[in-house]
Amino acid sequence: MSVATTTRARAGDGDRRWWALALLAIAEFVVVLDASIVNIALPSIGRGLHFSLANLSWVVNAYVLTFGGFLLLGGRIADLLGRRRVFMIGLGVFALASLAGGLAQTPAWLIGARAVQGLGAALMAPAALSLVTATFREGSERNRALSVWGAVAGSGAAAGVLLGGVLTSTLGWRSVLFVNVPIAIVAALLTPSLVAESRGEISHRGFDLPGAVTVTVGLSALVYGLVRATGVGWSSPQTVGALVASALLLAGFVVIERRSSAPLVPFAFFRNPSVRVANVTMLAMGAAVIGLFYFLSLYIQEVLGYSAIKAGISQLPLAAGVILAAGIASPLVARTGARTVLITGLVLFAGGLV
């Protein structure tokens, strides 16, 4: 996604732009929130819809796989069709999928709704970030806006487990999905008056849909094979077939990207050692955090016997740490450099896991 814009989006002077930032940050907060909010509700969801333990993980996987797989495509679409327009479309898709998930009567219904939620989030997130950068001038003003954005968005994952516990205990598990609907509707209604339209200046106008589809289906097949292996064995046709299909699809993704005139992932980008290290680090961090939320939520409730609300409250130290760190990260990077902050953060994170 290009950072150059053909139209400099301005939500207006003074407070209006900061209201726009608040709107966009809340939307991103909800996107991140939904990767974790269902975790505390998983035992209740499993009992209510009669999920098997293996299939229960797909309530989380369906969302994060479609979100991650179509994120780059969402950014490309926003650059081409207009970021505000795509942001509002994403809000609509997200709201409808949340409503459908809250009304789910079967495991397949809920998993499908979560996948569509991820698709809506993949449209919203890159469009919202681009709108933030287009709304604020480069320099200290934009840095301050991005610091606020990072603090709000970064707290979403940690706040999700707390909010999920409160909602599940008081209103039932369906409320963790219904809560998105009014937020998305209000955000969509306010967007035209607060956020100006902008587009990206890109040389190629292709969407690269084959690339987005192959990487998403390939990653889904990989996760399916790994999840099924614990139940049917590593040598079973289901496991082997899924893993082989994943390898072929991901190899196909690489071929598509190398031949595409407008690839979603320009592989020359990874020739930069800093980019490679940063991506590997974020991959490991994401895997650790999502795995932590999933298994910790089940362990606390199913093994330790915590109620949903007690399980959510037990995550308050985590939420507070994320919010505090997100707020001070940018000033620390400016003062000490990114490498020092990154290494310190990884050491603290590893120590906390131990």
C-alpha positions in Angstrom: 0.0 0.0 0.0 1.5 3.3 -1.1 1.7 6.2 1.4 1.6 8.8 -1.3 -1.8 10.2 -1.8 -3.4 12.0 -4.8 -5.8 13.8 -2.5 -4.6 15.1 0.9 -7.5 14.1 3.2 -8.3 16.7 5.8 -11.1 16.2 8.3 -11.0 19.9 9.0 -9.0 22.2 11.2 -8.6 22.0 15.0 -10.6 19.6 17.0 -12.4 18.0 14.0 -9.3 16.1 12.9 -8.8 14.8 16.4 -12.4 13.6 16.5 -11.6 11.8 13.2 -8.6 10.2 14.8 -10.8 9.1 17.8 -13.2 7.5 15.3 -10.6 5.7 13.3 -8.7 4.5 16.4 -11.9 3.1 17.9 -12.6 1.2 14.7 -9.1 -0.3 14.8 -9.6 -1.0 18.5 -12.7 -3.1 17.6 -10.7 -4.9 14.9 -8.0 -6.0 17.3 -10.5 -6.6 20.1 -12.3 -9.2 18.1 -9.2 -11.3 17.8 -9.3 -11.8 21.6 -12.8 -11.0 22.9 -14.2 -14.4 22.0 -11.5 -16.3 23.9 -13.0 -15.9 27.4 -16.4 -16.9 25.9 -15.0 -20.1 24.2 -16.1 -22.5 27.0 -19.6 -21.1 26.9 -19.6 -21.1 23.0 -18.4 -24.7 23.1 -21.2 -25.8 25.4 -23.9 -23.7 23.7 -23.2 -24.9 20.1 -21.7 -28.3 21.0 -18.3 -27.7 19.5 -15.6 -30.4 19.7 -12.4 -29.2 21.5 -10.5 -29.4 18.2 -13.0 -27.4 16.2 -13.4 -24.7 18.9 -10.1 -23.2 17.9 -11.7 -22.3 14.5 -13.8 -19.6 16.2 -10.5 -17.7 16.6 -8.7 -19.1 13.5 -11.5 -18.2 11.1 -11.2 -14.5 12.0 -7.4 -14.1 12.1 -6.8 -16.2 9.0 -9.1 -14.2 6.7 -8.0 -10.9 8.4 -4.3 -11.6 7.8 -4.8 -13.2 4.4 -6.9 -10.4 2.9 -5.2 -7.5 4.7 -2.9 -6.5 1.9 -5.7 -6.8 -0.6 -7.8 -4.6 1.6 -5.1 -1.9 1.5 -4.8 -2.2 -2.3 -8.6 -1.9 -2.8 -8.7 1.2 -0.4 -5.9 2.9 -2.4 -7.7 2.3 -5.7 -11.4 2.9 -4.8 -11.1 5.4 -2.0 -10.1 4.8 1.6 -13.1 6.3 3.2 -15.4 4.4 1.0 -13.7 1.1 1.6 -13.5 1.8 5.4 -17.3 2.3 5.5 -17.8 -0.9 3.4 -15.6 -2.7 5.9 -17.7 -1.4 8.8 -20.9 -2.6 7.1 -19.5 -6.1 6.4 -18.1 -6.3 10.0 -21.4 -5.3 11.5 -23.5 -7.8 9.5 -21.0 -10.6 10.2 -21.1 -9.8 13.9 -24.9 -9.9 13.9 -24.9 -13.2 12.0 -22.3 -14.7 14.5 -24.4 -13.6 17.4 -27.4 -15.4 15.9 -25.4 -18.6 15.1 -27.2 -21.9 15.8 -24.5 -24.3 14.6 -20.6 -24.4 14.7 -20.4 -24.0 10.9 -22.6 -21.0 11.0 -20.5 -19.3 13.7 -17.2 -20.2 12.0 -18.5 -18.8 8.7 -19.6 -15.6 10.3 -16.2 -15.2 12.0 -14.5 -15.6 8.6 -16.6 -12.8 7.1 -15.8 -10.7 10.1 -12.2 -11.1 9.3 -12.8 -10.0 5.8 -14.6 -6.9 7.0 -11.7 -6.2 9.3 -9.2 -6.6 6.4 -11.0 -3.8 4.6 -11.3 -1.5 7.6 -7.8 -1.7 9.1 -5.5 -0.6 6.3 -8.0 2.0 5.1 -8.2 3.5 8.6 -4.5 3.7 9.0 -4.1 5.4 5.7 -6.8 7.9 6.6 -4.9 8.7 9.8 -1.6 9.4 7.8 -3.6 11.5 5.2 -5.4 13.5 7.9 -2.3 14.7 9.8 0.7 16.5 8.5 4.0 14.7 8.4 6.2 15.4 11.5 5.4 15.8 15.1 1.6 16.1 14.5 1.4 12.8 12.7 3.7 11.1 15.2 1.5 12.2 18.0 -1.6 10.9 16.1 0.1 7.6 15.4 1.1 7.3 19.1 -2.6 7.7 20.1 -3.6 5.3 17.4 -1.0 2.7 18.6 -2.1 3.0 22.3 -5.8 2.6 21.5 -5.3 -0.2 19.0 -2.7 -2.0 21.1 -4.9 -2.1 24.1 -7.6 -3.9 22.1 -6.2 -7.4 22.4 -5.8 -7.1 26.2 -9.1 -5.3 26.8 -10.8 -8.0 24.7 -10.4 -10.7 27.3 -11.7 -8.4 30.1 -14.7 -7.2 28.1 -15.4 -10.7 27.0 -15.5 -12.0 30.5 -17.9 -9.2 31.7 -20.2 -9.6 28.7 -20.2 -13.4 28.8 -21.0 -13.5 32.6 -23.7 -10.8 32.4 -25.4 -11.2 29.0 -24.1 -14.5 27.6 -21.6 -15.4 24.9 -23.6 -14.0 22.0 -23.2 -10.5 23.4 -19.5 -10.5 22.6 -20.5 -10.5 18.9 -23.6 -8.3 19.2 -21.6 -5.5 20.9 -19.8 -4.8 17.6 -23.0 -4.0 15.7 -23.9 -0.6 17.3 -20.3 0.5 17.4 -19.9 -0.2 13.7 -23.2 1.5 12.8 -22.4 4.7 14.7 -18.9 4.8 13.2 -20.3 4.4 9.7 -22.8 7.2 10.3 -20.1 9.6 11.7 -17.4 8.9 9.1 -18.7 11.1 6.2 -18.8 14.2 8.4 -15.5 13.7 10.1 -13.2 12.0 7.5 -12.4 13.3 4.0 -11.9 10.9 1.1 -8.3 10.0 -0.1 -6.8 7.6 -2.6 -3.3 6.2 -3.1 -1.0 7.1 -6.0 0.0 3.7 -7.4 1.4 2.9 -10.8 -0.5 -0.4 -11.3 -4.2 -0.7 -10.8 -4.5 -4.5 -10.4 -6.0 -6.0 -7.3 -4.0 -9.3 -7.3 -7.0 -11.3 -6.1 -5.3 -14.7 -6.9 -2.5 -13.8 -4.6 -4.8 -13.0 -1.7 -6.9 -16.1 -2.2 -3.9 -18.5 -2.5 -2.2 -17.3 0.6 -5.4 -17.3 2.7 -6.5 -20.8 1.6 -2.9 -22.1 1.9 -2.6 -20.9 5.5 -6.0 -22.2 6.3 -5.0 -25.6 5.0 -1.9 -25.5 7.1 -3.8 -24.7 10.3 -6.4 -27.4 9.4 -3.7 -30.0 9.0 -2.0 -29.1 12.3 -5.3 -29.1 14.2 -6.6 -32.4 12.7 -3.3 -34.2 13.3 -3.9 -34.3 17.1 -7.1 -36.3 16.5 -6.5 -38.4 13.4 -2.7 -38.8 13.5 0.1 -37.2 11.5 0.2 -39.9 8.9 -3.6 -39.9 8.2 -4.8 -38.9 4.7 -6.6 -35.9 6.1 -3.4 -34.5 7.7 -1.1 -35.3 4.9 -3.5 -34.0 2.2 -4.1 -30.7 4.1 -0.3 -30.2 4.6 0.5 -31.0 0.9 -2.3 -28.7 -0.3 -1.0 -26.0 1.9 2.6 -26.4 0.6 1.3 -26.3 -3.0 -0.9 -23.3 -2.5 1.8 -21.3 -0.7 4.3 -22.2 -3.4 1.7 -21.0 -5.9 1.4 -17.7 -4.0 5.1 -17.1 -4.4 5.0 -17.8 -8.1 1.9 -15.5 -8.5 3.6 -12.7 -6.6 6.8 -13.0 -8.6 5.0 -12.9 -11.9 2.4 -10.2 -11.1 2.8 -6.7 -12.4 1.2 -5.4 -9.2 2.0 -8.0 -6.4 0.5 -7.7 -3.0 4.0 -8.7 -1.6 6.9 -7.4 -3.6 9.6 -9.9 -2.5 12.4 -7.3 -3.2 11.1 -5.6 -0.1 12.6 -8.5 2.0 16.1 -7.8 0.7 16.4 -5.3 3.5 17.7 -7.2 6.6 15.8 -4.9 9.0 12.5 -5.7 7.2 13.2 -9.4 7.4 14.0 -9.3 11.1 11.0 -7.1 11.9 8.6 -9.4 10.1 10.0 -12.6 11.7 9.8 -10.9 15.1 6.2 -9.8 14.6 5.2 -13.3 13.3 6.6 -14.9 16.4 5.0 -12.3 18.7 1.6 -12.7 17.0 1.8 -16.5 17.3 2.7 -16.2 21.0 0.1 -13.7 21.9 -2.8 -15.4 20.1 -1.8 -18.8 21.4 -1.5 -17.3 24.9 -5.0 -15.8 24.9 -6.6 -19.0 23.5 -5.0 -21.5 25.9 -4.9 -19.3 28.9 -8.6 -18.6 28.6 -9.5 -22.3 28.5 -7.0 -23.2 31.2 -8.3 -20.6 33.7 -11.9 -21.6 33.3 -11.8 -25.3 32.5 -8.9 -26.3 34.8 -8.8 -23.6 37.5 -12.6 -23.2 37.6 -12.7 -19.4 37.2 -16.0 -17.8 36.2 -15.9 -15.9 32.9 -15.9 -12.5 34.7 -13.2 -13.6 37.1 -11.1 -14.9 34.1 -11.5 -11.5 32.4 -10.5 -9.5 35.5 -7.5 -11.7 35.9 -6.2 -10.2 32.6 -6.2 -6.6 34.0 -2.4 -6.5 34.6 -1.9 -7.6 31.0 -4.2 -4.9 29.7 -2.6 -2.2 31.8 0.9 -3.3 30.6 -0.1 -3.1 27.0 -1.7 0.3 27.3 1.3 1.7 29.2 3.8 0.3 26.8 1.9 1.5 23.7 1.9 5.0 25.1 5.6 5.3 25.8 7.0 3.2 22.9 7.2 6.1 20.4 9.1 8.5 22.7 11.4 5.7 23.7 12.2 4.8 20.1 12.9 8.5 19.4 15.3 8.7 22.4 17.1 5.3 22.4 16.5 3.8 18.9 14.2 1.1 17.7 16.7 -1.8 18.3 17.0 -1.1 22.0 13.3 -0.8 22.5 12.6 -4.0 20.4 15.2 -6.1 22.3 14.0 -4.8 25.7 10.4 -5.5 24.8 11.2 -9.1 23.6 13.2 -9.8 26.8 10.3 -8.6 29.0 7.8 -10.5 27.0 9.8 -13.7 27.1 10.3 -13.3 30.9 6.6 -12.8 31.4 5.8 -16.0 29.5 8.3 -18.0 31.6 
